[in-house]
Amino acid sequence: MYLDRLAQRPRPEANDAAEAAWTLLNESNALDDARAMLAPLSEDDWLVMAITH
């Protein structure tokens, strides 16, 4: 599964296990971390820019 798809709600046809797993990830704030990693970088992201450039 791709990270960007994981950060969204499961598809309507997802089974109960997938829905339960997504709920646990969301409640633990793991999905917020995934969403943050997917956010575009800006000039304010100095630490990431310093490490990668």
mmCIF file of the N, C-alpha and C atoms, coordinates in Angstrom:
data_MODEL
# 
_entry.id   MODEL 
# 
loop_
_atom_site.group_PDB 
_atom_site.id 
_atom_site.type_symbol 
_atom_site.label_atom_id 
_atom_site.label_alt_id 
_atom_site.label_comp_id 
_atom_site.label_asym_id 
_atom_site.label_entity_id 
_atom_site.label_seq_id 
_atom_site.pdbx_PDB_ins_code 
_atom_site.Cartn_x 
_atom_site.Cartn_y 
_atom_site.Cartn_z 
_atom_site.occupancy 
_atom_site.B_iso_or_equiv 
_atom_site.pdbx_formal_charge 
_atom_site.auth_seq_id 
_atom_site.auth_comp_id 
_atom_site.auth_asym_id 
_atom_site.auth_atom_id 
_atom_site.pdbx_PDB_model_num 
ATOM 1   N N  . MET A 1 1  ? 0.839   -1.174 0.000  1.00 0.00 ? 1  MET A N  1 
ATOM 2   C CA . MET A 1 1  ? 0.000   0.000  0.000  1.00 0.00 ? 1  MET A CA 1 
ATOM 3   C C  . MET A 1 1  ? 0.887   1.242  0.000  1.00 0.00 ? 1  MET A C  1 
ATOM 4   N N  . TYR A 1 2  ? 0.494   2.228  -0.762 1.00 0.00 ? 2  TYR A N  1 
ATOM 5   C CA . TYR A 1 2  ? 1.243   3.472  -0.841 1.00 0.00 ? 2  TYR A CA 1 
ATOM 6   C C  . TYR A 1 2  ? 0.933   4.358  0.357  1.00 0.00 ? 2  TYR A C  1 
ATOM 7   N N  . LEU A 1 3  ? 1.926   5.122  0.794  1.00 0.00 ? 3  LEU A N  1 
ATOM 8   C CA . LEU A 1 3  ? 1.766   5.965  1.969  1.00 0.00 ? 3  LEU A CA 1 
ATOM 9   C C  . LEU A 1 3  ? 0.649   6.983  1.784  1.00 0.00 ? 3  LEU A C  1 
ATOM 10  N N  . ASP A 1 4  ? 0.538   7.571  0.599  1.00 0.00 ? 4  ASP A N  1 
ATOM 11  C CA . ASP A 1 4  ? -0.508  8.571  0.389  1.00 0.00 ? 4  ASP A CA 1 
ATOM 12  C C  . ASP A 1 4  ? -1.900  7.959  0.462  1.00 0.00 ? 4  ASP A C  1 
ATOM 13  N N  . ARG A 1 5  ? -2.031  6.716  0.036  1.00 0.00 ? 5  ARG A N  1 
ATOM 14  C CA . ARG A 1 5  ? -3.326  6.048  0.132  1.00 0.00 ? 5  ARG A CA 1 
ATOM 15  C C  . ARG A 1 5  ? -3.612  5.624  1.565  1.00 0.00 ? 5  ARG A C  1 
ATOM 16  N N  . LEU A 1 6  ? -2.587  5.261  2.300  1.00 0.00 ? 6  LEU A N  1 
ATOM 17  C CA . LEU A 1 6  ? -2.761  4.865  3.690  1.00 0.00 ? 6  LEU A CA 1 
ATOM 18  C C  . LEU A 1 6  ? -3.230  6.042  4.537  1.00 0.00 ? 6  LEU A C  1 
ATOM 19  N N  . ALA A 1 7  ? -2.761  7.236  4.225  1.00 0.00 ? 7  ALA A N  1 
ATOM 20  C CA . ALA A 1 7  ? -3.115  8.417  5.005  1.00 0.00 ? 7  ALA A CA 1 
ATOM 21  C C  . ALA A 1 7  ? -4.571  8.830  4.814  1.00 0.00 ? 7  ALA A C  1 
ATOM 22  N N  . GLN A 1 8  ? -5.239  8.281  3.805  1.00 0.00 ? 8  GLN A N  1 
ATOM 23  C CA . GLN A 1 8  ? -6.649  8.566  3.565  1.00 0.00 ? 8  GLN A CA 1 
ATOM 24  C C  . GLN A 1 8  ? -7.488  7.460  4.193  1.00 0.00 ? 8  GLN A C  1 
ATOM 25  N N  . ARG A 1 9  ? -8.766  7.687  4.273  1.00 0.00 ? 9  ARG A N  1 
ATOM 26  C CA . ARG A 1 9  ? -9.665  6.646  4.800  1.00 0.00 ? 9  ARG A CA 1 
ATOM 27  C C  . ARG A 1 9  ? -9.649  5.445  3.858  1.00 0.00 ? 9  ARG A C  1 
ATOM 28  N N  . PRO A 1 10 ? -9.880  4.249  4.411  1.00 0.00 ? 10 PRO A N  1 
ATOM 29  C CA . PRO A 1 10 ? -9.947  3.064  3.544  1.00 0.00 ? 10 PRO A CA 1 
ATOM 30  C C  . PRO A 1 10 ? -11.095 3.183  2.547  1.00 0.00 ? 10 PRO A C  1 
ATOM 31  N N  . ARG A 1 11 ? -10.963 2.488  1.470  1.00 0.00 ? 11 ARG A N  1 
ATOM 32  C CA . ARG A 1 11 ? -12.017 2.485  0.457  1.00 0.00 ? 11 ARG A CA 1 
ATOM 33  C C  . ARG A 1 11 ? -13.273 1.858  1.039  1.00 0.00 ? 11 ARG A C  1 
ATOM 34  N N  . PRO A 1 12 ? -14.433 2.208  0.505  1.00 0.00 ? 12 PRO A N  1 
ATOM 35  C CA . PRO A 1 12 ? -15.686 1.650  1.028  1.00 0.00 ? 12 PRO A CA 1 
ATOM 36  C C  . PRO A 1 12 ? -15.746 0.115  0.983  1.00 0.00 ? 12 PRO A C  1 
ATOM 37  N N  . GLU A 1 13 ? -15.039 -0.484 0.038  1.00 0.00 ? 13 GLU A N  1 
ATOM 38  C CA . GLU A 1 13 ? -15.070 -1.945 -0.079 1.00 0.00 ? 13 GLU A CA 1 
ATOM 39  C C  . GLU A 1 13 ? -14.045 -2.637 0.822  1.00 0.00 ? 13 GLU A C  1 
ATOM 40  N N  . ALA A 1 14 ? -13.321 -1.857 1.643  1.00 0.00 ? 14 ALA A N  1 
ATOM 41  C CA . ALA A 1 14 ? -12.314 -2.440 2.534  1.00 0.00 ? 14 ALA A CA 1 
ATOM 42  C C  . ALA A 1 14 ? -12.991 -3.355 3.565  1.00 0.00 ? 14 ALA A C  1 
ATOM 43  N N  . ASN A 1 15 ? -12.281 -4.412 3.929  1.00 0.00 ? 15 ASN A N  1 
ATOM 44  C CA . ASN A 1 15 ? -12.854 -5.337 4.902  1.00 0.00 ? 15 ASN A CA 1 
ATOM 45  C C  . ASN A 1 15 ? -12.720 -4.784 6.321  1.00 0.00 ? 15 ASN A C  1 
ATOM 46  N N  . ASP A 1 16 ? -13.326 -5.481 7.269  1.00 0.00 ? 16 ASP A N  1 
ATOM 47  C CA . ASP A 1 16 ? -13.338 -5.017 8.656  1.00 0.00 ? 16 ASP A CA 1 
ATOM 48  C C  . ASP A 1 16 ? -11.929 -4.931 9.244  1.00 0.00 ? 16 ASP A C  1 
ATOM 49  N N  . ALA A 1 17 ? -11.042 -5.849 8.870  1.00 0.00 ? 17 ALA A N  1 
ATOM 50  C CA . ALA A 1 17 ? -9.674  -5.834 9.395  1.00 0.00 ? 17 ALA A CA 1 
ATOM 51  C C  . ALA A 1 17 ? -8.932  -4.592 8.921  1.00 0.00 ? 17 ALA A C  1 
ATOM 52  N N  . ALA A 1 18 ? -9.103  -4.218 7.674  1.00 0.00 ? 18 ALA A N  1 
ATOM 53  C CA . ALA A 1 18 ? -8.453  -3.018 7.138  1.00 0.00 ? 18 ALA A CA 1 
ATOM 54  C C  . ALA A 1 18 ? -8.991  -1.772 7.823  1.00 0.00 ? 18 ALA A C  1 
ATOM 55  N N  . GLU A 1 19 ? -10.281 -1.731 8.025  1.00 0.00 ? 19 GLU A N  1 
ATOM 56  C CA . GLU A 1 19 ? -10.889 -0.576 8.706  1.00 0.00 ? 19 GLU A CA 1 
ATOM 57  C C  . GLU A 1 19 ? -10.398 -0.475 10.156 1.00 0.00 ? 19 GLU A C  1 
ATOM 58  N N  . ALA A 1 20 ? -10.307 -1.611 10.842 1.00 0.00 ? 20 ALA A N  1 
ATOM 59  C CA . ALA A 1 20 ? -9.830  -1.627 12.233 1.00 0.00 ? 20 ALA A CA 1 
ATOM 60  C C  . ALA A 1 20 ? -8.369  -1.193 12.306 1.00 0.00 ? 20 ALA A C  1 
ATOM 61  N N  . ALA A 1 21 ? -7.538  -1.658 11.375 1.00 0.00 ? 21 ALA A N  1 
ATOM 62  C CA . ALA A 1 21 ? -6.122  -1.286 11.359 1.00 0.00 ? 21 ALA A CA 1 
ATOM 63  C C  . ALA A 1 21 ? -5.971  0.202  11.109 1.00 0.00 ? 21 ALA A C  1 
ATOM 64  N N  . TRP A 1 22 ? -6.738  0.733  10.164 1.00 0.00 ? 22 TRP A N  1 
ATOM 65  C CA . TRP A 1 22 ? -6.668  2.156  9.868  1.00 0.00 ? 22 TRP A CA 1 
ATOM 66  C C  . TRP A 1 22 ? -7.087  2.974  11.087 1.00 0.00 ? 22 TRP A C  1 
ATOM 67  N N  . THR A 1 23 ? -8.123  2.539  11.761 1.00 0.00 ? 23 THR A N  1 
ATOM 68  C CA . THR A 1 23 ? -8.602  3.240  12.953 1.00 0.00 ? 23 THR A CA 1 
ATOM 69  C C  . THR A 1 23 ? -7.529  3.271  14.036 1.00 0.00 ? 23 THR A C  1 
ATOM 70  N N  . LEU A 1 24 ? -6.848  2.152  14.260 1.00 0.00 ? 24 LEU A N  1 
ATOM 71  C CA . LEU A 1 24 ? -5.776  2.113  15.254 1.00 0.00 ? 24 LEU A CA 1 
ATOM 72  C C  . LEU A 1 24 ? -4.626  3.041  14.874 1.00 0.00 ? 24 LEU A C  1 
ATOM 73  N N  . LEU A 1 25 ? -4.255  3.044  13.603 1.00 0.00 ? 25 LEU A N  1 
ATOM 74  C CA . LEU A 1 25 ? -3.194  3.950  13.138 1.00 0.00 ? 25 LEU A CA 1 
ATOM 75  C C  . LEU A 1 25 ? -3.604  5.405  13.306 1.00 0.00 ? 25 LEU A C  1 
ATOM 76  N N  . ASN A 1 26 ? -4.844  5.689  13.020 1.00 0.00 ? 26 ASN A N  1 
ATOM 77  C CA . ASN A 1 26 ? -5.328  7.055  13.142 1.00 0.00 ? 26 ASN A CA 1 
ATOM 78  C C  . ASN A 1 26 ? -5.372  7.492  14.605 1.00 0.00 ? 26 ASN A C  1 
ATOM 79  N N  . GLU A 1 27 ? -5.857  6.621  15.484 1.00 0.00 ? 27 GLU A N  1 
ATOM 80  C CA . GLU A 1 27 ? -5.955  6.960  16.902 1.00 0.00 ? 27 GLU A CA 1 
ATOM 81  C C  . GLU A 1 27 ? -4.587  7.114  17.565 1.00 0.00 ? 27 GLU A C  1 
ATOM 82  N N  . SER A 1 28 ? -3.578  6.460  17.034 1.00 0.00 ? 28 SER A N  1 
ATOM 83  C CA . SER A 1 28 ? -2.231  6.570  17.600 1.00 0.00 ? 28 SER A CA 1 
ATOM 84  C C  . SER A 1 28 ? -1.449  7.747  17.010 1.00 0.00 ? 28 SER A C  1 
ATOM 85  N N  . ASN A 1 29 ? -2.085  8.515  16.147 1.00 0.00 ? 29 ASN A N  1 
ATOM 86  C CA . ASN A 1 29 ? -1.483  9.665  15.458 1.00 0.00 ? 29 ASN A CA 1 
ATOM 87  C C  . ASN A 1 29 ? -0.432  9.263  14.428 1.00 0.00 ? 29 ASN A C  1 
ATOM 88  N N  . ALA A 1 30 ? -0.312  7.995  14.121 1.00 0.00 ? 30 ALA A N  1 
ATOM 89  C CA . ALA A 1 30 ? 0.636   7.557  13.098 1.00 0.00 ? 30 ALA A CA 1 
ATOM 90  C C  . ALA A 1 30 ? 0.257   8.114  11.732 1.00 0.00 ? 30 ALA A C  1 
ATOM 91  N N  . LEU A 1 31 ? -1.031  8.239  11.473 1.00 0.00 ? 31 LEU A N  1 
ATOM 92  C CA . LEU A 1 31 ? -1.448  8.773  10.175 1.00 0.00 ? 31 LEU A CA 1 
ATOM 93  C C  . LEU A 1 31 ? -1.154  10.264 10.071 1.00 0.00 ? 31 LEU A C  1 
ATOM 94  N N  . ASP A 1 32 ? -1.191  10.977 11.196 1.00 0.00 ? 32 ASP A N  1 
ATOM 95  C CA . ASP A 1 32 ? -0.800  12.391 11.161 1.00 0.00 ? 32 ASP A CA 1 
ATOM 96  C C  . ASP A 1 32 ? 0.669   12.518 10.773 1.00 0.00 ? 32 ASP A C  1 
ATOM 97  N N  . ASP A 1 33 ? 1.493   11.607 11.282 1.00 0.00 ? 33 ASP A N  1 
ATOM 98  C CA . ASP A 1 33 ? 2.908   11.601 10.902 1.00 0.00 ? 33 ASP A CA 1 
ATOM 99  C C  . ASP A 1 33 ? 3.058   11.337 9.409  1.00 0.00 ? 33 ASP A C  1 
ATOM 100 N N  . ALA A 1 34 ? 2.291   10.398 8.883  1.00 0.00 ? 34 ALA A N  1 
ATOM 101 C CA . ALA A 1 34 ? 2.348   10.087 7.449  1.00 0.00 ? 34 ALA A CA 1 
ATOM 102 C C  . ALA A 1 34 ? 1.904   11.288 6.626  1.00 0.00 ? 34 ALA A C  1 
ATOM 103 N N  . ARG A 1 35 ? 0.839   11.935 7.061  1.00 0.00 ? 35 ARG A N  1 
ATOM 104 C CA . ARG A 1 35 ? 0.368   13.119 6.338  1.00 0.00 ? 35 ARG A CA 1 
ATOM 105 C C  . ARG A 1 35 ? 1.416   14.225 6.357  1.00 0.00 ? 35 ARG A C  1 
ATOM 106 N N  . ALA A 1 36 ? 2.083   14.395 7.481  1.00 0.00 ? 36 ALA A N  1 
ATOM 107 C CA . ALA A 1 36 ? 3.124   15.414 7.578  1.00 0.00 ? 36 ALA A CA 1 
ATOM 108 C C  . ALA A 1 36 ? 4.284   15.103 6.638  1.00 0.00 ? 36 ALA A C  1 
ATOM 109 N N  . MET A 1 37 ? 4.621   13.827 6.503  1.00 0.00 ? 37 MET A N  1 
ATOM 110 C CA . MET A 1 37 ? 5.711   13.454 5.594  1.00 0.00 ? 37 MET A CA 1 
ATOM 111 C C  . MET A 1 37 ? 5.340   13.706 4.145  1.00 0.00 ? 37 MET A C  1 
ATOM 112 N N  . LEU A 1 38 ? 4.061   13.682 3.848  1.00 0.00 ? 38 LEU A N  1 
ATOM 113 C CA . LEU A 1 38 ? 3.608   13.893 2.479  1.00 0.00 ? 38 LEU A CA 1 
ATOM 114 C C  . LEU A 1 38 ? 3.405   15.365 2.141  1.00 0.00 ? 38 LEU A C  1 
ATOM 115 N N  . ALA A 1 39 ? 3.413   16.219 3.152  1.00 0.00 ? 39 ALA A N  1 
ATOM 116 C CA . ALA A 1 39 ? 3.200   17.644 2.923  1.00 0.00 ? 39 ALA A CA 1 
ATOM 117 C C  . ALA A 1 39 ? 4.367   18.218 2.130  1.00 0.00 ? 39 ALA A C  1 
ATOM 118 N N  . PRO A 1 40 ? 4.085   19.157 1.263  1.00 0.00 ? 40 PRO A N  1 
ATOM 119 C CA . PRO A 1 40 ? 5.181   19.769 0.494  1.00 0.00 ? 40 PRO A CA 1 
ATOM 120 C C  . PRO A 1 40 ? 6.125   20.552 1.406  1.00 0.00 ? 40 PRO A C  1 
ATOM 121 N N  . LEU A 1 41 ? 7.386   20.535 1.063  1.00 0.00 ? 41 LEU A N  1 
ATOM 122 C CA . LEU A 1 41 ? 8.385   21.298 1.816  1.00 0.00 ? 41 LEU A CA 1 
ATOM 123 C C  . LEU A 1 41 ? 8.292   22.769 1.437  1.00 0.00 ? 41 LEU A C  1 
ATOM 124 N N  . SER A 1 42 ? 8.601   23.605 2.411  1.00 0.00 ? 42 SER A N  1 
ATOM 125 C CA . SER A 1 42 ? 8.631   25.044 2.147  1.00 0.00 ? 42 SER A CA 1 
ATOM 126 C C  . SER A 1 42 ? 9.956   25.596 2.649  1.00 0.00 ? 42 SER A C  1 
ATOM 127 N N  . GLU A 1 43 ? 10.164  26.869 2.438  1.00 0.00 ? 43 GLU A N  1 
ATOM 128 C CA . GLU A 1 43 ? 11.418  27.480 2.875  1.00 0.00 ? 43 GLU A CA 1 
ATOM 129 C C  . GLU A 1 43 ? 11.556  27.469 4.394  1.00 0.00 ? 43 GLU A C  1 
ATOM 130 N N  . ASP A 1 44 ? 10.463  27.272 5.107  1.00 0.00 ? 44 ASP A N  1 
ATOM 131 C CA . ASP A 1 44 ? 10.511  27.205 6.566  1.00 0.00 ? 44 ASP A CA 1 
ATOM 132 C C  . ASP A 1 44 ? 11.017  25.856 7.082  1.00 0.00 ? 44 ASP A C  1 
ATOM 133 N N  . ASP A 1 45 ? 11.100  24.876 6.224  1.00 0.00 ? 45 ASP A N  1 
ATOM 134 C CA . ASP A 1 45 ? 11.568  23.555 6.620  1.00 0.00 ? 45 ASP A CA 1 
ATOM 135 C C  . ASP A 1 45 ? 13.088  23.504 6.545  1.00 0.00 ? 45 ASP A C  1 
ATOM 136 N N  . TRP A 1 46 ? 13.729  24.333 7.350  1.00 0.00 ? 46 TRP A N  1 
ATOM 137 C CA . TRP A 1 46 ? 15.179  24.525 7.283  1.00 0.00 ? 46 TRP A CA 1 
ATOM 138 C C  . TRP A 1 46 ? 15.952  23.269 7.656  1.00 0.00 ? 46 TRP A C  1 
ATOM 139 N N  . LEU A 1 47 ? 15.463  22.493 8.605  1.00 0.00 ? 47 LEU A N  1 
ATOM 140 C CA . LEU A 1 47 ? 16.206  21.315 9.024  1.00 0.00 ? 47 LEU A CA 1 
ATOM 141 C C  . LEU A 1 47 ? 16.237  20.264 7.915  1.00 0.00 ? 47 LEU A C  1 
ATOM 142 N N  . VAL A 1 48 ? 15.099  20.034 7.301  1.00 0.00 ? 48 VAL A N  1 
ATOM 143 C CA . VAL A 1 48 ? 15.046  19.069 6.199  1.00 0.00 ? 48 VAL A CA 1 
ATOM 144 C C  . VAL A 1 48 ? 15.913  19.556 5.051  1.00 0.00 ? 48 VAL A C  1 
ATOM 145 N N  . MET A 1 49 ? 15.840  20.825 4.758  1.00 0.00 ? 49 MET A N  1 
ATOM 146 C CA . MET A 1 49 ? 16.636  21.360 3.656  1.00 0.00 ? 49 MET A CA 1 
ATOM 147 C C  . MET A 1 49 ? 18.127  21.275 3.987  1.00 0.00 ? 49 MET A C  1 
ATOM 148 N N  . ALA A 1 50 ? 18.505  21.503 5.233  1.00 0.00 ? 50 ALA A N  1 
ATOM 149 C CA . ALA A 1 50 ? 19.927  21.432 5.624  1.00 0.00 ? 50 ALA A CA 1 
ATOM 150 C C  . ALA A 1 50 ? 20.450  20.011 5.523  1.00 0.00 ? 50 ALA A C  1 
ATOM 151 N N  . ILE A 1 51 ? 19.627  19.049 5.853  1.00 0.00 ? 51 ILE A N  1 
ATOM 152 C CA . ILE A 1 51 ? 20.057  17.655 5.816  1.00 0.00 ? 51 ILE A CA 1 
ATOM 153 C C  . ILE A 1 51 ? 20.143  17.147 4.386  1.00 0.00 ? 51 ILE A C  1 
ATOM 154 N N  . THR A 1 52 ? 19.201  17.543 3.541  1.00 0.00 ? 52 THR A N  1 
ATOM 155 C CA . THR A 1 52 ? 19.121  16.976 2.197  1.00 0.00 ? 52 THR A CA 1 
ATOM 156 C C  . THR A 1 52 ? 19.922  17.736 1.154  1.00 0.00 ? 52 THR A C  1 
ATOM 157 N N  . HIS A 1 53 ? 20.403  18.925 1.481  1.00 0.00 ? 53 HIS A N  1 
ATOM 158 C CA . HIS A 1 53 ? 21.151  19.698 0.475  1.00 0.00 ? 53 HIS A CA 1 
ATOM 159 C C  . HIS A 1 53 ? 22.547  19.995 0.916  1.00 0.00 ? 53 HIS A C  1 
# 
